[in-house]
Each structure stands twice: as structure tokens, then as C-alpha cells.
Amino acid sequence: MRIGLTYDLRDDYLRAGFAEEDTAEFDQVGTIDVIDSCLSELGYQTDRIGRLSSLVERLARGDQWDLVFNIAEGMYGMAREAQVPALLDAYQIPYTFSDPVVLGLTLHKGLTKHVLRDLGLRSAPFAVIESLADLPRVDLRLPLFVKPIGEGTGKGIDATSKVISSNHFERKVKELLARFCQPVLVEEYLPGREFTVGLLGTGPCARAIGALEIVLNDAAESEVYSYKNKEYCEELVTYRLVDDSLAREACALALDCWRALGCRDAGRIDLRTGADGRVYLLEVNPLAGMHPQHSDLPILWAMTGGRYVDLIRNILESAFQRSGTRKTATKAIPSR
């Protein structure tokens, strides 16, 4: 079986003149090397396709794959994560992870929260600000949390993202609107513990693999899991695998959300506790980072005792099962 790999390499964009923060969601070549190595270990022939433009060229030449392992984030537009899956759908080529509808929805945090609210799944009260003219219509209690509506990896989040006054709120919204040229999401600030829940599988076969608590060290930007804290997590963040009552509540809520939105194969959902002691949904990440030591999902998987190659195996098995793809390796697949 021939498996293609689609991805965006950080180094490619840095060489093209993009800034570090612009490329924060993209992968290092080492991540692609490890995924490629795992696929080979599992018995599959691999083909590194690369980013969207390379996929377009390869499809135009008539290239085909039995499955594509897709972790391409895309660069442009609110539906950038959906672009590679949409193209693969058009060519009827199966791929790992969620479909374009889910990826387009979840990147837009405002639309996601509207859907979660309609589904009766707990998330903090919120507002979406398209322009400064929307500010007077925001009816939320301070303190507030303010972030770009369509970014990941903590982009646009720093120590000033928690706002405690009306003047601070207006300044922060103005800054983000100008800097990211997209709407701003405003939520009532949740002061409690922060979790990320890892999930595997699709639909009724999906399961939560555990809850990772995000604990900020003394040197970290306080109270926020920011871009800086994520980029330098080895020094600034302590990750704890937890299984207390709140962690189990987080896992149950995350699994309900995962299934309700139709997320597939693997990913993670971020949650935080409010002043009332209940757990609330923050963000849905159906295309989670896959760096073996730096990304939350592989960190969580390793803390449960799992090998990285078995995480890749589980993702593939879910994709094979739901797509009806015949699972045929080029050599015997090693047993667990």
C-alpha cells in the first residue's frame, strides 16, 4: 500500500521570508522523518508529497495514493486547513483526520462556539467582534479573554490577552484586528485548571485516551497558554497526566464534543474550569500537532505509556475502517 504524506514545512516558509510566528503551526522536517519512519516500520510504502501546491502538481500528473497521511495546515484563508482534504475528496483519495467541513468549522472559533452552544455543550459566554463598531454590543462580565478567531498554536495570545478593564479591552481588540486582519473572539475568562484531552477514533468507535493538565511554571507568561509558553514548553510548562473527577469530566465533555462535530481518527480538545468548578470547552483541534516531543497529543500518548509508532498505527486503523480502504502493507505489519 502506498501512503502519501501532505504537510507544510516551517523551513520552506522561513526561507521564503515569512516570520517565525507566521509559521508556528507548520512542521519541522524531523516530524515528517519520524512519521515516514513509522509508516515504513508498519509496512507501508511512503511518498512525501508536501504542501498544497505540490499536491496540485502531483494530481495534475496523474499520481495516486491508496491513502494520504495529511497534516497540512495551509497558509491562506479561514478554510486553509480544509484545502488539502477538499482536493483529496475531489479526487476520491482517502486521507487521515477530519474532513473539510469539520476543519473549516473548527478553525473559526466563533462558528465553533455557536455550534457547541446549539448542541448544549458547555463553553464560556462569548462574543465575536468584526470591527470596533461591535464593541458597545459586547455584554460580558470582566475579566475577559481575547484572541484571534482563526489562529492556532497560541498565535495572538500573550500575557495581555486576559483583560480586566474596558480600556484594556478596547486596546487589545484594536491591536488584534489590525495585526491579524480577522475577527476577534471574546470570552468570559475561566480562572481554573486547564486540560487538553486526546482522542482517538471516529464516531461510536472514538475514545478519550486521557487528560493532560497544563501547569505554567514560574517563568511562564502567567494565566494563559500563550504562543510563547507553547513554543518554549520544555522550559515554561509542566504537563501532568491526571485522572481525578475534573479530568474525567473533561474527558467525557471532550468525547461528546468530538462525536457531535464529526471529528475523525485523532486530535485533541482544550478545556478549562470556571469559577463555578465546572469544565468548559475552549477549542477543538481535529488536526493536532504531531511532533513526538513538542506537541500535546504525542506528549499525552507517551505519558499513557504508548509508543509513537502505535499512535500512528491507531490513526491509520481508524482511517482504514471508516473509509473502507483495504489495509495491505508491503510487508507484514508488526504485532502489538
C-alpha positions in Angstrom: 0.0 0.0 0.0 1.3 3.4 -1.0 0.7 6.2 1.6 1.4 9.9 0.6 2.3 12.5 3.2 1.0 16.1 2.9 2.4 18.7 5.2 3.7 22.3 5.4 7.4 22.6 6.4 8.3 25.6 8.6 11.7 25.9 7.0 10.2 26.3 3.5 8.2 29.3 4.6 11.0 30.8 6.7 13.3 30.7 3.6 10.5 32.5 1.6 10.6 35.4 4.1 7.8 34.6 6.5 8.2 35.4 10.2 8.6 32.8 12.9 5.1 33.4 14.2 3.6 33.1 10.7 5.0 29.6 10.5 4.2 28.5 14.1 1.6 25.9 13.1 3.9 24.3 10.5 6.1 21.2 10.9 9.8 20.6 11.3 11.4 18.2 9.0 12.2 15.9 11.9 8.4 15.4 12.5 8.0 14.3 8.9 11.0 12.0 9.2 9.5 10.3 12.2 6.1 9.8 10.7 7.7 8.5 7.5 9.8 6.1 9.5 6.8 4.8 11.5 4.8 4.2 8.3 7.7 2.3 6.9 8.1 0.3 10.1 4.4 -0.6 9.8 5.0 -2.0 6.4 3.8 0.8 4.0 5.5 2.4 1.0 5.7 6.2 1.6 5.7 9.1 -0.7 6.4 12.7 0.6 4.1 15.0 -1.3 4.5 18.2 0.7 2.2 21.2 0.7 -0.9 22.1 -1.3 0.9 23.4 -4.4 2.9 20.2 -4.6 -0.2 18.1 -4.2 -1.9 20.0 -7.1 1.1 19.4 -9.3 1.2 15.7 -8.5 -2.5 15.2 -9.0 -2.3 17.0 -12.4 0.4 14.5 -13.4 -2.0 11.7 -12.6 -0.3 10.5 -9.4 -2.4 8.4 -7.0 -2.1 7.0 -3.5 -4.0 4.4 -1.5 -4.2 6.8 1.4 -2.8 10.2 2.3 -1.5 10.9 5.8 -2.5 14.6 5.9 -1.1 17.1 8.4 -1.0 20.1 6.1 -2.2 23.3 7.9 -2.3 25.7 4.9 -1.2 29.3 4.8 -4.1 31.4 3.4 -7.7 31.9 4.3 -10.1 30.8 7.1 -10.5 27.4 5.4 -6.8 26.8 5.0 -6.8 23.5 6.9 -9.6 22.2 4.7 -7.9 22.8 1.4 -5.9 19.6 1.1 -8.7 17.4 2.3 -11.2 19.1 -0.1 -8.8 18.4 -3.0 -8.3 14.8 -2.0 -12.1 14.4 -1.7 -12.5 15.7 -5.2 -10.1 13.0 -6.5 -11.6 10.3 -4.2 -8.4 9.7 -2.4 -8.9 8.7 1.3 -6.9 10.5 4.0 -6.3 10.7 7.7 -8.1 13.0 10.1 -11.2 15.2 9.7 -13.0 16.3 6.6 -13.1 19.8 5.1 -16.4 20.7 6.8 -15.0 19.9 10.3 -11.7 21.6 9.6 -13.3 24.7 8.2 -15.7 25.0 11.1 -13.2 24.4 14.0 -10.6 26.8 12.7 -13.2 29.5 13.1 -13.6 29.6 16.8 -16.7 31.8 16.7 -18.7 29.5 14.5 -17.5 26.5 16.6 -18.8 28.1 19.8 -22.2 28.9 18.1 -22.5 25.2 17.1 -21.3 24.0 20.6 -23.9 26.2 22.2 -26.7 24.9 20.0 -25.6 21.3 20.8 -25.9 22.1 24.5 -22.2 21.6 25.2 -20.6 23.9 27.8 -18.4 26.7 26.7 -17.8 30.1 28.2 -20.2 33.0 27.2 -18.7 34.8 24.2 -19.0 37.4 21.5 -17.4 37.9 18.0 -16.1 41.3 17.1 -15.8 42.0 13.4 -14.9 45.7 13.9 -14.5 48.3 16.6 -18.2 49.3 16.0 -19.1 46.0 17.6 -17.5 46.9 21.0 -20.6 48.6 22.5 -22.7 45.5 21.9 -20.5 43.2 24.0 -22.4 42.2 27.1 -19.9 40.0 29.0 -18.5 40.1 32.5 -14.9 41.2 33.2 -12.3 39.7 33.2 -12.4 38.7 29.6 -10.1 36.7 27.3 -9.4 38.0 23.8 -7.8 36.2 20.9 -7.9 36.0 17.0 -10.8 33.9 15.7 -8.8 31.7 13.3 -5.3 31.0 14.6 -3.7 28.1 16.4 -0.6 27.3 18.4 -1.3 30.2 20.7 -0.8 32.9 17.9 -2.0 36.2 19.1 -2.2 35.1 22.7 0.1 36.6 25.4 0.1 37.9 28.9 -2.2 40.8 27.8 -4.9 38.5 26.4 -6.7 38.5 29.8 -8.3 41.9 30.0 -9.5 43.4 33.3 -10.8 46.8 32.3 -12.9 48.4 29.5 -9.9 50.5 28.3 -7.6 47.5 28.2 -10.3 45.5 26.3 -10.7 48.2 23.6 -6.9 48.5 23.2 -6.5 44.7 22.9 -9.3 44.3 20.4 -7.9 47.1 18.3 -4.5 45.6 18.3 -5.7 42.1 17.2 -8.0 43.4 14.5 -5.1 45.4 12.9 -2.5 42.7 13.4 -4.4 39.6 12.1 -7.0 41.2 9.8 -9.7 38.8 11.1 -12.4 38.9 13.7 -11.7 38.7 17.4 -13.2 36.2 19.8 -14.1 37.4 23.3 -14.9 35.1 26.1 -15.6 35.4 29.8 -12.3 34.4 31.4 -12.2 31.0 33.0 -9.9 31.1 36.1 -9.4 27.4 36.8 -7.4 24.4 35.7 -6.6 23.9 32.1 -6.7 20.5 30.3 -6.2 19.1 26.9 -7.9 15.8 26.1 -6.5 13.4 23.5 -9.0 11.5 21.4 -8.7 8.5 19.0 -11.2 7.1 16.6 -14.3 8.2 14.8 -18.0 8.2 15.8 -19.0 5.4 18.2 -15.5 4.0 18.0 -14.0 7.2 19.4 -12.5 7.2 22.8 -10.7 9.7 25.1 -7.1 8.5 25.8 -6.6 10.8 28.8 -6.5 14.3 30.1 -3.2 16.3 30.3 -3.2 19.2 32.7 -1.3 22.3 31.6 0.6 23.8 34.5 2.5 27.0 33.9 5.9 27.3 35.5 7.1 30.4 37.4 9.0 31.8 34.4 6.0 31.4 32.0 3.6 34.1 30.9 1.0 33.8 33.7 -2.6 32.6 33.4 -2.5 31.9 29.6 -1.3 29.0 27.5 0.2 31.6 25.1 2.3 31.4 21.9 5.5 31.9 23.9 4.5 29.3 26.5 3.7 26.8 23.8 6.9 27.5 21.7 9.1 27.1 24.8 7.0 24.5 26.6 10.0 22.4 27.6 11.1 25.2 30.0 7.9 27.0 30.7 5.2 24.3 31.0 4.8 21.2 33.2 2.4 18.6 31.7 0.6 16.2 34.1 -1.4 13.2 33.2 -4.4 13.4 35.6 -7.4 11.2 36.4 -9.3 13.0 39.1 -13.0 13.9 38.9 -12.5 17.1 36.9 -10.2 15.3 34.5 -12.8 12.6 33.9 -15.5 15.3 33.4 -13.1 16.9 30.8 -12.7 13.6 29.0 -16.5 13.0 28.9 -17.3 16.5 27.6 -14.5 16.3 25.1 -15.7 13.0 23.8 -19.3 14.3 23.5 -17.9 17.3 21.5 -15.7 15.1 19.3 -18.6 12.8 18.3 -21.1 15.7 17.9 -18.9 17.6 15.5 -18.0 14.5 13.5 -14.2 14.7 14.1 -12.2 11.7 12.9 -9.2 9.5 13.7 -7.3 11.6 16.3 -7.0 15.0 17.8 -7.4 16.9 21.0 -9.8 19.3 22.7 -8.8 22.0 25.1 -10.9 22.7 28.2 -10.7 24.9 31.3 -12.6 25.1 34.6 -14.7 28.1 35.5 -15.2 29.8 38.8 -18.2 27.5 39.4 -15.9 24.5 39.3 -17.4 23.1 36.0 -15.4 22.2 32.9 -15.9 24.3 29.8 -14.8 23.7 26.2 -12.2 26.1 24.8 -11.0 24.9 21.4 -11.4 21.8 19.1 -8.2 20.7 17.4 -9.0 18.0 14.9 -5.7 18.5 13.1 -3.4 18.3 16.2 0.4 18.8 16.1 2.4 15.5 15.7 5.9 16.5 16.9 6.9 13.5 19.0 8.2 15.5 21.9 6.8 19.0 21.5 3.1 18.5 20.5 0.4 17.9 23.2 -1.2 14.9 21.6 2.0 12.8 21.3 3.1 14.0 24.8 -0.2 12.8 26.2 0.1 9.5 24.3 3.6 8.9 25.6 2.6 9.7 29.2 0.0 6.9 29.0 2.8 4.5 28.1 2.1 4.4 24.3 4.8 4.3 21.6 4.7 6.9 18.9 4.5 4.2 16.2 1.4 2.9 17.8 -0.2 6.3 17.8 0.4 6.4 14.0 -1.0 2.8 13.8 -4.2 3.8 15.6 -4.7 6.8 13.4 -4.3 4.6 10.3 -6.6 1.9 11.5 -9.3 4.5 12.2 -8.9 5.9 8.7 -8.9 2.5 7.1 -12.1 1.4 9.0 -14.2 4.5 8.2 -13.1 4.9 4.6 -13.4 1.2 3.7 -9.8 1.3 2.4 -8.3 -2.1 2.1 -5.4 -2.4 4.5 -2.5 -4.0 2.7 1.1 -3.4 3.8 4.1 -4.1 1.6 5.4 -6.3 4.3 4.0 -7.9 7.4 2.7 -5.4 9.9 4.4 -6.0 13.3 2.1 -7.1 16.1 1.4 -5.0 19.1 
